[in-house]
Amino acid sequence: MHKLYKPYLIGTIIFAAFLSILMLVSYRTEIVLLSVFIAAYGAVLEVLMLRYSQHSGASLRGTIIIFAAFLFNPATCVFIVTLSFLIETAADKLLKHENTFSSASKALYNWAMRIVSILTVSAAIIVLHGQNAVFLMILASTLHNTINASMLMLIIYLYTNNKDEAHVNSIHSMTSCIYISVIINILLYYGYGAYGINAVAVIFLFLLPFQNSIMGKVMGHEIETSVLVDSLTNVYNKASLTKILTEYVQSKIPFTLVFIDFDNFKKINDTYGHDVGDKILKHFAVTLKGKLRKSDKLYRFGGDEFCLVIDKECDVNVVIEKTNSLKGSLVFEENILKIPYSFTIGKYKYSGEHGVTEDQIISIVSHRMIQNKVYNVYMQP
């Protein structure tokens, strides 16, 4: 945890509370049917996402709140956000579902994020009043998504003290969210202008059962990536390796598999602790990836074992030479620690032959790695 985590957390909550009080004093809160309706509906969307969706954070609640900023003043926006948040929290406790509201500080920071983003959107709409509505919707959606993503990444970084963990969504995913937000707000804005609250109710009823499928399309790539990437080293994981090997074997596509295993890694863990061991694994992954091309894929097989899949015969020697060039030069340094480490590799060339499975390939190449470790001789397939 970074030393600025608690000061930033508390400061953000106090700042959001100050802004809320200022808005409530400066403007007249419009507690009408539509404002309560929007708050309740936003809460329902969030609860449905938390309870039934696999796509964490992929709720349309933010889109609905943006719509409120076009209709109401900042004080009413504060009211809507706060009421929606209170309904979510109450529903969460009632359903006993473990989520982001598990601690008061996290809950309040979640509320603060919403307050800061919606008041920024509201201020932009007030300043640019009279501009084209579609332009304002694009601006509002961009501001809302960018502020929320930035504040979320910052709090994750300060909590974990790890930049690699502070990743929320890709540019592609954020752009898709903004696009969906703009489209829905156009429907709500012009629908409300033409048919009033009845149109809003119809659109809300339409969105309710489809939120997970809509956001699933947006976040699907992110979820697939998270499933196939090792969370510690940020390289592809064993599931991803199994997937690609299965595809290659079933399609009889030739490839070479390089199996990499650390030397005496248990001794490093026993001497310096598993935290240092994890840092060394990350150091190795970053160092080796820096030697490879973007087309070369590195996989973490498990523990201190990694694999390289090379699907072009002409690239095999180049990749192996780059990998072997690291031997004898790998040193992990942190403060006063200076830990040298090394590895041994094994190689297997698959030429599309019948009757060979991916499990057999893994067994053969790992056995060759062990032979190389014992005899320190590189054996050809």
The 8 nearest C-alpha neighbors of each residue, nearest first, counted from 0:
[[1, 158, 159, 160, 157, 2, 4, 156],
 [0, 2, 157, 160, 3, 4, 158, 159],
 [1, 3, 4, 0, 5, 157, 6, 160],
 [4, 2, 6, 1, 5, 7, 157, 8],
 [5, 3, 157, 7, 1, 2, 6, 158],
 [4, 6, 8, 7, 3, 9, 2, 10],
 [7, 5, 9, 3, 8, 4, 10, 2],
 [6, 8, 10, 4, 5, 9, 3, 11],
 [9, 7, 5, 11, 10, 6, 4, 12],
 [8, 10, 12, 6, 11, 7, 5, 13],
 [11, 9, 7, 13, 12, 8, 6, 14],
 [10, 12, 14, 8, 13, 9, 7, 15],
 [11, 13, 15, 9, 111, 14, 10, 108],
 [14, 12, 16, 10, 11, 15, 17, 9],
 [13, 15, 11, 17, 16, 12, 10, 18],
 [16, 14, 18, 111, 12, 17, 13, 114],
 [15, 17, 13, 19, 14, 18, 12, 20],
 [16, 18, 14, 20, 19, 15, 13, 21],
 [19, 17, 21, 15, 16, 20, 22, 14],
 [20, 18, 16, 22, 21, 17, 15, 23],
 [19, 21, 23, 17, 22, 18, 24, 16],
 [20, 22, 18, 24, 19, 23, 25, 17],
 [23, 21, 74, 25, 19, 24, 20, 26],
 [22, 24, 74, 20, 21, 26, 25, 19],
 [25, 23, 21, 22, 26, 20, 27, 74],
 [24, 26, 22, 23, 21, 27, 74, 20],
 [27, 25, 74, 23, 24, 22, 28, 72],
 [26, 28, 29, 74, 23, 25, 75, 24],
 [27, 29, 75, 74, 30, 26, 23, 78],
 [30, 28, 75, 31, 27, 34, 71, 74],
 [31, 29, 28, 34, 35, 32, 75, 78],
 [30, 32, 34, 33, 29, 35, 36, 28],
 [31, 33, 35, 34, 36, 30, 37, 196],
 [32, 34, 36, 35, 31, 37, 196, 30],
 [33, 35, 37, 36, 31, 32, 30, 79],
 [36, 34, 38, 32, 37, 33, 39, 31],
 [35, 37, 33, 39, 34, 38, 32, 40],
 [38, 36, 40, 34, 35, 39, 41, 33],
 [39, 37, 83, 79, 35, 41, 36, 40],
 [40, 38, 42, 36, 41, 37, 83, 35],
 [39, 41, 43, 37, 42, 38, 36, 44],
 [42, 40, 60, 44, 38, 43, 39, 37],
 [41, 43, 83, 45, 39, 87, 40, 44],
 [42, 44, 40, 46, 45, 41, 47, 39],
 [45, 43, 47, 41, 42, 46, 60, 48],
 [44, 46, 48, 42, 47, 43, 58, 60],
 [45, 47, 49, 43, 48, 44, 50, 42],
 [48, 46, 50, 44, 45, 49, 51, 43],
 [47, 49, 52, 45, 46, 50, 51, 58],
 [50, 48, 46, 47, 51, 52, 45, 55],
 [51, 49, 47, 48, 46, 52, 96, 45],
 [50, 52, 48, 47, 49, 53, 211, 46],
 [51, 53, 48, 54, 211, 49, 50, 55],
 [54, 52, 55, 51, 48, 215, 49, 222],
 [53, 55, 52, 57, 56, 215, 218, 222],
 [56, 54, 57, 53, 52, 49, 48, 58],
 [55, 57, 58, 54, 48, 49, 45, 52],
 [58, 56, 54, 55, 214, 59, 48, 218],
 [57, 59, 60, 56, 45, 48, 44, 210],
 [60, 58, 62, 61, 63, 44, 210, 57],
 [61, 59, 41, 63, 58, 62, 44, 45],
 [62, 60, 64, 63, 59, 65, 58, 143],
 [61, 63, 180, 65, 59, 60, 64, 66],
 [62, 64, 66, 60, 65, 61, 41, 59],
 [63, 65, 67, 61, 66, 62, 60, 68],
 [66, 64, 62, 68, 67, 63, 61, 139],
 [67, 65, 63, 64, 68, 69, 184, 62],
 [66, 68, 64, 70, 65, 69, 71, 76],
 [67, 69, 65, 121, 66, 70, 71, 76],
 [70, 68, 67, 66, 71, 65, 124, 121],
 [71, 69, 67, 68, 66, 72, 188, 34],
 [70, 72, 68, 75, 67, 69, 76, 73],
 [71, 73, 75, 74, 76, 68, 26, 70],
 [74, 72, 76, 75, 22, 121, 77, 118],
 [75, 73, 23, 22, 77, 28, 76, 26],
 [74, 76, 28, 78, 77, 73, 72, 29],
 [75, 77, 73, 79, 78, 74, 80, 68],
 [78, 76, 74, 80, 75, 79, 81, 19],
 [77, 79, 75, 81, 76, 80, 82, 74],
 [80, 78, 38, 76, 82, 77, 81, 83],
 [81, 79, 83, 77, 78, 82, 84, 76],
 [82, 80, 84, 78, 83, 79, 77, 85],
 [83, 81, 85, 79, 84, 80, 78, 38],
 [82, 84, 38, 42, 80, 86, 81, 85],
 [83, 85, 81, 87, 82, 86, 80, 88],
 [84, 86, 88, 82, 87, 83, 89, 81],
 [85, 87, 89, 83, 84, 88, 90, 42],
 [88, 86, 84, 90, 42, 85, 89, 91],
 [89, 87, 91, 85, 90, 86, 84, 92],
 [88, 90, 86, 92, 91, 87, 85, 93],
 [91, 89, 93, 87, 88, 92, 94, 86],
 [92, 90, 88, 94, 89, 93, 96, 95],
 [91, 93, 95, 89, 90, 94, 88, 96],
 [92, 94, 90, 91, 95, 89, 96, 88],
 [93, 95, 91, 96, 92, 90, 89, 50],
 [96, 94, 92, 93, 91, 97, 90, 98],
 [95, 97, 94, 91, 98, 92, 50, 93],
 [96, 98, 101, 95, 99, 100, 91, 92],
 [99, 97, 100, 101, 96, 49, 91, 50],
 [98, 100, 101, 105, 106, 97, 102, 109],
 [99, 101, 106, 98, 102, 105, 88, 103],
 [102, 100, 99, 98, 97, 103, 105, 106],
 [103, 101, 100, 105, 104, 106, 99, 107],
 [102, 104, 106, 105, 107, 100, 101, 108],
 [105, 103, 107, 106, 102, 108, 8, 9],
 [106, 104, 108, 102, 107, 103, 109, 100],
 [105, 107, 100, 103, 109, 104, 108, 102],
 [106, 108, 110, 104, 109, 105, 111, 103],
 [109, 107, 111, 105, 110, 106, 12, 112],
 [108, 110, 106, 112, 107, 111, 105, 113],
 [109, 111, 107, 113, 108, 112, 114, 106],
 [112, 110, 108, 114, 15, 12, 113, 109],
 [113, 111, 109, 115, 110, 114, 108, 116],
 [112, 114, 110, 116, 111, 115, 117, 109],
 [113, 115, 111, 117, 112, 116, 118, 15],
 [116, 114, 112, 118, 113, 117, 111, 15],
 [115, 117, 119, 113, 143, 114, 118, 146],
 [118, 116, 120, 114, 119, 115, 113, 121],
 [117, 119, 121, 120, 115, 116, 114, 122],
 [120, 118, 122, 116, 117, 121, 115, 123],
 [121, 119, 117, 123, 139, 118, 122, 116],
 [120, 122, 118, 124, 68, 119, 123, 117],
 [123, 121, 125, 119, 124, 120, 118, 126],
 [122, 124, 120, 126, 121, 125, 127, 119],
 [125, 123, 121, 127, 122, 126, 128, 120],
 [124, 126, 128, 122, 123, 127, 121, 120],
 [125, 127, 123, 124, 128, 122, 121, 129],
 [128, 126, 124, 125, 130, 123, 129, 135],
 [129, 127, 125, 130, 124, 126, 123, 135],
 [128, 130, 127, 131, 132, 124, 125, 126],
 [129, 131, 128, 127, 132, 135, 134, 133],
 [130, 132, 134, 133, 135, 129, 128, 136],
 [133, 131, 135, 134, 136, 130, 129, 185],
 [132, 134, 136, 135, 131, 137, 185, 181],
 [133, 135, 137, 131, 132, 136, 138, 130],
 [136, 134, 138, 132, 133, 137, 139, 131],
 [137, 135, 139, 133, 138, 134, 181, 140],
 [136, 138, 134, 140, 135, 139, 181, 141],
 [137, 139, 135, 141, 136, 140, 142, 134],
 [138, 140, 136, 142, 120, 141, 137, 135],
 [141, 139, 143, 137, 142, 177, 138, 136],
 [142, 140, 138, 144, 139, 143, 145, 177],
 [143, 141, 139, 145, 140, 144, 146, 138],
 [142, 144, 140, 116, 146, 141, 145, 139],
 [143, 145, 147, 141, 146, 142, 148, 140],
 [146, 144, 148, 142, 147, 143, 141, 149],
 [147, 145, 149, 143, 148, 144, 116, 142],
 [146, 148, 144, 150, 149, 145, 151, 143],
 [147, 149, 151, 145, 146, 150, 144, 152],
 [150, 148, 146, 152, 151, 147, 145, 153],
 [151, 149, 153, 147, 152, 148, 146, 154],
 [150, 152, 148, 154, 149, 153, 147, 155],
 [153, 151, 165, 155, 149, 150, 154, 148],
 [152, 154, 150, 156, 151, 155, 149, 157],
 [153, 155, 157, 151, 156, 152, 158, 150],
 [156, 154, 158, 152, 165, 153, 157, 159],
 [155, 157, 165, 160, 153, 159, 154, 158],
 [158, 156, 1, 4, 160, 154, 155, 159],
 [157, 159, 0, 155, 156, 160, 4, 154],
 [158, 160, 0, 161, 156, 157, 155, 164],
 [161, 159, 157, 156, 1, 0, 158, 162],
 [162, 160, 159, 163, 156, 164, 165, 157],
 [161, 163, 165, 164, 156, 160, 166, 159],
 [164, 162, 161, 165, 166, 233, 156, 231],
 [163, 165, 162, 161, 166, 156, 155, 159],
 [166, 164, 152, 156, 162, 155, 163, 167],
 [165, 167, 164, 152, 168, 163, 162, 169],
 [166, 168, 152, 165, 148, 169, 151, 164],
 [169, 167, 172, 166, 173, 170, 221, 148],
 [168, 170, 172, 171, 173, 167, 221, 166],
 [171, 169, 173, 172, 174, 168, 175, 167],
 [172, 170, 174, 169, 173, 175, 168, 217],
 [171, 173, 175, 169, 170, 174, 168, 217],
 [172, 174, 176, 170, 175, 171, 177, 169],
 [175, 173, 177, 171, 176, 172, 170, 178],
 [174, 176, 178, 172, 173, 177, 217, 171],
 [177, 175, 173, 179, 178, 174, 180, 172],
 [176, 178, 180, 174, 175, 140, 179, 141],
 [177, 179, 175, 181, 176, 180, 174, 182],
 [180, 178, 182, 176, 181, 177, 183, 175],
 [179, 181, 177, 62, 183, 178, 182, 176],
 [180, 182, 184, 178, 179, 183, 136, 137],
 [183, 181, 185, 179, 184, 180, 178, 186],
 [184, 182, 186, 180, 185, 181, 179, 187],
 [183, 185, 187, 181, 186, 182, 188, 66],
 [184, 186, 188, 182, 183, 187, 189, 181],
 [187, 185, 183, 184, 190, 188, 189, 182],
 [188, 186, 184, 190, 185, 189, 191, 199],
 [189, 187, 185, 191, 190, 186, 184, 192],
 [188, 190, 192, 191, 186, 187, 185, 193],
 [191, 189, 187, 193, 198, 192, 188, 186],
 [190, 192, 195, 194, 188, 189, 193, 198],
 [193, 191, 189, 190, 195, 194, 188, 187],
 [192, 194, 190, 191, 195, 189, 198, 188],
 [195, 193, 191, 198, 190, 192, 197, 196],
 [194, 196, 191, 197, 198, 192, 193, 190],
 [195, 197, 199, 198, 191, 200, 194, 33],
 [198, 196, 200, 199, 195, 194, 201, 191],
 [199, 197, 201, 190, 200, 196, 194, 191],
 [198, 200, 196, 202, 197, 201, 187, 191],
 [199, 201, 203, 197, 198, 202, 204, 196],
 [200, 202, 198, 204, 203, 199, 205, 197],
 [203, 201, 205, 199, 204, 200, 206, 198],
 [202, 204, 200, 206, 205, 201, 199, 207],
 [205, 203, 201, 207, 202, 206, 200, 208],
 [204, 206, 202, 203, 207, 201, 208, 209],
 [207, 205, 203, 209, 204, 208, 210, 202],
 [206, 208, 204, 209, 205, 210, 203, 44],
 [209, 207, 206, 210, 205, 211, 204, 212],
 [208, 210, 206, 212, 207, 211, 213, 205],
 [211, 209, 213, 212, 207, 206, 208, 214],
 [212, 210, 214, 213, 215, 209, 52, 48],
 [211, 213, 215, 209, 210, 214, 216, 208],
 [214, 212, 210, 215, 211, 216, 209, 217],
 [215, 213, 217, 216, 211, 212, 57, 218],
 [214, 216, 212, 218, 219, 217, 213, 211],
 [217, 215, 219, 214, 213, 218, 212, 220],
 [216, 218, 214, 215, 219, 172, 175, 176],
 [217, 219, 215, 221, 220, 216, 214, 222],
 [220, 218, 222, 215, 216, 221, 217, 223],
 [219, 221, 223, 222, 218, 224, 217, 216],
 [222, 220, 224, 218, 219, 223, 225, 168],
 [223, 221, 225, 219, 224, 220, 226, 218],
 [224, 222, 220, 226, 225, 221, 219, 227],
 [223, 225, 221, 227, 222, 226, 228, 220],
 [224, 226, 222, 228, 223, 227, 221, 230],
 [227, 225, 223, 224, 228, 222, 229, 238],
 [226, 228, 239, 224, 225, 236, 235, 238],
 [229, 227, 235, 236, 225, 234, 226, 233],
 [228, 230, 236, 233, 234, 235, 231, 232],
 [229, 231, 233, 232, 228, 225, 234, 164],
 [232, 230, 229, 233, 281, 277, 280, 234],
 [231, 233, 281, 234, 229, 230, 284, 280],
 [232, 234, 229, 230, 231, 228, 235, 281],
 [235, 233, 232, 229, 228, 298, 297, 236],
 [234, 236, 228, 298, 229, 227, 239, 299],
 [235, 237, 229, 299, 228, 298, 239, 238],
 [236, 238, 300, 240, 239, 299, 241, 298],
 [239, 237, 241, 240, 236, 227, 242, 226],
 [238, 240, 242, 227, 236, 237, 241, 235],
 [241, 239, 237, 243, 242, 238, 244, 236],
 [242, 240, 238, 244, 239, 243, 245, 237],
 [241, 243, 239, 245, 240, 244, 238, 246],
 [242, 244, 246, 240, 245, 241, 247, 239],
 [245, 243, 247, 241, 246, 242, 357, 248],
 [244, 246, 248, 242, 243, 247, 249, 241],
 [245, 247, 243, 249, 244, 248, 250, 242],
 [246, 248, 252, 244, 250, 245, 249, 251],
 [249, 247, 251, 245, 250, 246, 244, 252],
 [248, 250, 246, 251, 247, 245, 252, 244],
 [249, 251, 247, 248, 252, 246, 351, 245],
 [252, 250, 351, 248, 249, 247, 253, 352],
 [251, 253, 247, 250, 351, 248, 254, 350],
 [254, 252, 350, 351, 349, 251, 310, 255],
 [255, 253, 310, 349, 309, 348, 252, 311],
 [254, 256, 348, 309, 347, 308, 349, 310],
 [255, 257, 308, 347, 346, 307, 309, 258],
 [256, 258, 346, 307, 306, 345, 308, 259],
 [257, 259, 306, 345, 344, 305, 365, 346],
 [260, 258, 344, 305, 304, 306, 343, 257],
 [259, 261, 304, 343, 342, 303, 344, 305],
 [262, 260, 342, 303, 264, 341, 343, 263],
 [261, 263, 342, 264, 341, 260, 343, 340],
 [264, 262, 266, 265, 261, 267, 340, 341],
 [263, 265, 267, 266, 262, 261, 268, 303],
 [266, 264, 268, 267, 263, 269, 270, 262],
 [265, 267, 269, 264, 263, 268, 270, 271],
 [266, 268, 264, 270, 265, 269, 271, 276],
 [269, 267, 272, 273, 265, 276, 266, 271],
 [268, 270, 266, 267, 272, 271, 265, 273],
 [269, 271, 267, 268, 266, 272, 265, 273],
 [272, 270, 268, 267, 269, 275, 273, 276],
 [273, 271, 268, 274, 275, 269, 270, 276],
 [272, 274, 276, 268, 275, 277, 271, 269],
 [275, 273, 277, 276, 272, 278, 271, 268],
 [274, 276, 278, 277, 273, 272, 271, 279],
 [275, 277, 273, 279, 274, 268, 278, 280],
 [278, 276, 280, 274, 279, 275, 273, 281],
 [277, 279, 275, 281, 276, 280, 282, 274],
 [280, 278, 282, 276, 281, 277, 283, 331],
 [279, 281, 277, 283, 278, 282, 284, 276],
 [282, 280, 232, 278, 284, 279, 283, 285],
 [283, 281, 279, 285, 280, 284, 286, 278],
 [282, 284, 286, 280, 281, 285, 287, 279],
 [283, 285, 281, 287, 286, 282, 288, 232],
 [284, 286, 288, 282, 283, 287, 289, 281],
 [287, 285, 283, 289, 284, 288, 282, 290],
 [286, 288, 290, 289, 284, 285, 283, 291],
 [289, 287, 291, 285, 290, 286, 284, 297],
 [288, 290, 286, 287, 291, 285, 292, 284],
 [291, 289, 287, 288, 321, 286, 292, 322],
 [292, 290, 288, 289, 295, 287, 293, 318],
 [291, 293, 294, 295, 290, 288, 289, 296],
 [292, 294, 295, 291, 296, 288, 289, 290],
 [293, 295, 292, 296, 291, 309, 297, 310],
 [296, 294, 292, 293, 291, 297, 309, 308],
 [295, 297, 307, 308, 294, 298, 293, 235],
 [298, 296, 307, 306, 234, 235, 295, 299],
 [299, 297, 235, 306, 236, 305, 234, 300],
 [298, 300, 305, 236, 301, 237, 304, 235],
 [301, 299, 237, 305, 304, 298, 236, 306],
 [300, 302, 304, 299, 303, 237, 305, 236],
 [303, 301, 304, 300, 299, 305, 280, 260],
 [302, 304, 261, 260, 301, 305, 280, 264],
 [305, 303, 260, 300, 301, 259, 302, 299],
 [304, 306, 299, 259, 300, 298, 258, 260],
 [307, 305, 258, 298, 257, 259, 297, 299],
 [306, 308, 257, 297, 256, 296, 298, 309],
 [307, 309, 256, 255, 296, 310, 257, 306],
 [310, 308, 255, 254, 311, 315, 307, 256],
 [309, 311, 254, 255, 308, 253, 312, 252],
 [312, 310, 314, 313, 309, 254, 315, 253],
 [311, 313, 314, 315, 310, 254, 309, 255],
 [312, 314, 311, 315, 316, 317, 310, 309],
 [315, 313, 317, 312, 311, 316, 318, 309],
 [316, 314, 318, 312, 317, 313, 319, 309],
 [315, 317, 319, 318, 314, 320, 313, 312],
 [316, 318, 320, 314, 315, 319, 321, 313],
 [319, 317, 321, 315, 320, 316, 314, 322],
 [318, 320, 322, 316, 321, 317, 323, 315],
 [321, 319, 323, 317, 322, 318, 316, 324],
 [322, 320, 324, 318, 319, 323, 317, 290],
 [323, 321, 319, 320, 324, 325, 318, 287],
 [322, 324, 320, 325, 326, 321, 319, 344],
 [325, 323, 321, 322, 326, 320, 328, 327],
 [326, 324, 323, 328, 322, 329, 327, 321],
 [327, 325, 328, 323, 324, 341, 329, 342],
 [326, 328, 329, 325, 341, 340, 339, 324],
 [329, 327, 325, 326, 330, 339, 324, 341],
 [330, 328, 340, 339, 327, 325, 341, 326],
 [331, 329, 339, 338, 340, 328, 332, 337],
 [330, 332, 338, 337, 339, 279, 329, 333],
 [333, 331, 337, 336, 330, 338, 334, 335],
 [332, 334, 336, 335, 337, 331, 338, 275],
 [333, 335, 336, 332, 337, 331, 338, 275],
 [336, 334, 333, 337, 332, 338, 331, 271],
 [337, 335, 333, 332, 334, 338, 331, 271],
 [336, 338, 332, 331, 335, 330, 339, 333],
 [337, 339, 331, 330, 336, 332, 340, 329],
 [340, 338, 330, 329, 331, 337, 341, 328],
 [341, 339, 329, 330, 338, 262, 342, 327],
 [340, 342, 262, 326, 261, 327, 329, 339],
 [341, 343, 261, 262, 260, 259, 344, 326],
 [344, 342, 260, 259, 372, 261, 368, 262],
 [345, 343, 259, 368, 258, 260, 257, 342],
 [344, 346, 368, 258, 367, 364, 257, 365],
 [347, 345, 257, 364, 256, 258, 348, 344],
 [346, 348, 256, 364, 255, 380, 349, 257],
 [347, 349, 255, 254, 350, 380, 256, 346],
 [350, 348, 253, 254, 351, 255, 347, 352],
 [351, 349, 253, 352, 348, 254, 252, 251],
 [352, 350, 251, 253, 252, 349, 353, 248],
 [351, 353, 350, 354, 355, 251, 349, 248],
 [354, 352, 355, 351, 251, 356, 248, 350],
 [353, 355, 356, 352, 248, 351, 359, 357],
 [356, 354, 353, 359, 352, 357, 360, 248],
 [357, 355, 359, 358, 360, 354, 248, 245],
 [356, 358, 360, 359, 244, 245, 361, 248],
 [359, 357, 361, 356, 360, 362, 355, 363],
 [358, 360, 362, 356, 357, 361, 363, 355],
 [359, 361, 357, 363, 358, 362, 364, 356],
 [360, 362, 358, 364, 359, 363, 365, 357],
 [363, 361, 359, 365, 360, 364, 366, 358],
 [364, 362, 366, 360, 361, 365, 359, 367],
 [363, 365, 367, 361, 366, 347, 345, 346],
 [364, 366, 368, 362, 367, 363, 361, 258],
 [367, 365, 369, 363, 368, 364, 362, 370],
 [368, 366, 370, 364, 345, 369, 365, 371],
 [367, 369, 345, 365, 371, 344, 366, 370],
 [370, 368, 372, 366, 367, 371, 373, 365],
 [371, 369, 367, 373, 372, 368, 374, 366],
 [372, 370, 375, 376, 368, 374, 369, 373],
 [371, 373, 369, 375, 370, 374, 343, 368],
 [372, 374, 370, 371, 375, 369, 376, 368],
 [373, 375, 371, 376, 372, 370, 377, 369],
 [374, 376, 371, 372, 373, 377, 370, 343],
 [377, 375, 371, 374, 378, 372, 370, 373],
 [376, 378, 371, 379, 375, 345, 344, 374],
 [379, 377, 376, 380, 371, 367, 345, 346],
 [378, 380, 377, 346, 347, 345, 348, 367],
 [379, 347, 348, 378, 346, 367, 364, 349]]
